[in-house]
Amino acid sequence: MNKLDAFEMNTQIYYLAIMQAICRYYRYPSIELLVTLVSE
């Protein structure tokens, strides 16, 4: 694993954590939020 792979993995985890926090804050089911983000 090189530095770029590690950075990409950390970025994905970071975005997942943000989405979870948003879902918790607005009390959305995470799947609904994902579908909304993808469909836009």
Backbone as JSON, one array per atom type, in Angstrom:
{
  "sequence": "MNKLDAFEMNTQIYYLAIMQAICRYYRYPSIELLVTLVSE",
  "N": [[0.86, -1.2, 0.0], [0.7, 2.1, -0.99], [1.33, 5.63, -0.31], [-0.72, 7.11, -1.51], [-2.88, 5.32, -1.76], [-3.46, 4.88, 0.95], [-4.21, 7.45, 1.67], [-6.51, 7.8, 0.09], [-8.16, 5.85, 1.23], [-8.43, 6.81, 3.84], [-9.78, 9.17, 3.25], [-12.22, 8.2, 2.27], [-13.22, 6.96, 4.57], [-13.46, 9.2, 6.16], [-15.44, 10.68, 4.78], [-17.57, 8.87, 5.04], [-17.92, 8.94, 7.8], [-18.73, 11.58, 8.12], [-21.16, 11.5, 6.71], [-22.58, 9.71, 8.3], [-22.78, 11.24, 10.62], [-24.33, 13.36, 9.69], [-26.67, 11.97, 9.02], [-27.43, 11.13, 11.57], [-27.86, 13.59, 12.77], [-29.96, 14.76, 11.32], [-31.68, 12.71, 11.53], [-32.14, 10.97, 9.42], [-32.67, 7.92, 7.63], [-29.77, 6.23, 6.64], [-29.57, 5.02, 4.12], [-31.58, 6.21, 2.59], [-30.6, 8.83, 2.49], [-28.23, 8.41, 1.07], [-29.28, 7.55, -1.4], [-30.59, 9.89, -2.13], [-28.42, 11.65, -2.4], [-27.03, 10.41, -4.5], [-28.86, 10.49, -6.58], [-29.11, 13.13, -7.26]],
  "CA": [[0.0, 0.0, 0.0], [1.48, 3.33, -1.03], [0.72, 6.75, 0.42], [-1.95, 7.56, -2.16], [-3.94, 4.39, -1.38], [-3.81, 5.15, 2.34], [-4.92, 8.73, 1.7], [-7.86, 7.59, -0.46], [-8.94, 5.09, 2.19], [-8.75, 7.73, 4.93], [-10.78, 10.12, 2.76], [-13.5, 7.5, 2.22], [-13.68, 6.79, 5.95], [-13.83, 10.54, 6.61], [-16.74, 11.0, 4.2], [-18.56, 7.99, 5.66], [-18.16, 9.45, 9.15], [-19.53, 12.8, 7.97], [-22.52, 11.12, 6.32], [-23.23, 9.14, 9.48], [-23.1, 12.34, 11.52], [-25.46, 14.08, 9.09], [-27.85, 11.12, 9.18], [-27.82, 11.17, 12.97], [-28.32, 14.93, 13.09], [-31.29, 14.96, 10.72], [-32.44, 11.48, 11.76], [-32.49, 10.29, 8.16], [-32.06, 6.62, 7.37], [-28.59, 6.51, 5.82], [-29.79, 4.58, 2.74], [-32.36, 7.26, 1.92], [-29.7, 9.96, 2.24], [-27.33, 8.01, -0.02], [-30.05, 7.58, -2.65], [-30.82, 11.3, -2.45], [-27.16, 12.23, -2.88], [-26.66, 9.8, -5.79], [-29.83, 10.82, -7.64], [-29.03, 14.54, -7.63]],
  "C": [[0.89, 1.25, 0.0], [0.72, 4.47, -0.36], [-0.62, 7.17, -0.17], [-3.12, 6.65, -1.78], [-4.41, 4.67, 0.05], [-4.61, 6.45, 2.44], [-6.34, 8.56, 1.19], [-8.73, 6.86, 0.55], [-9.36, 5.99, 3.35], [-9.83, 8.71, 4.51], [-12.15, 9.47, 2.72], [-14.07, 7.34, 3.62], [-14.18, 8.12, 6.51], [-15.21, 10.92, 6.08], [-17.84, 10.14, 4.8], [-18.92, 8.5, 7.05], [-19.01, 10.71, 9.09], [-20.97, 12.45, 7.63], [-23.27, 10.53, 7.5], [-23.65, 10.25, 10.45], [-24.3, 13.13, 11.0], [-26.75, 13.28, 9.27], [-28.36, 11.17, 10.61], [-28.44, 12.52, 13.31], [-29.74, 15.15, 12.57], [-32.22, 13.77, 10.94], [-32.97, 10.89, 10.46], [-31.95, 8.86, 8.21], [-30.92, 6.82, 6.37], [-28.81, 6.1, 4.36], [-30.57, 5.64, 1.97], [-31.47, 8.44, 1.58], [-28.75, 9.63, 1.09], [-28.05, 8.07, -1.35], [-30.28, 9.02, -3.08], [-29.57, 11.93, -3.03], [-26.81, 11.71, -4.27], [-27.58, 10.3, -6.9], [-29.74, 12.27, -8.08], [-28.01, 14.78, -8.74]]
}
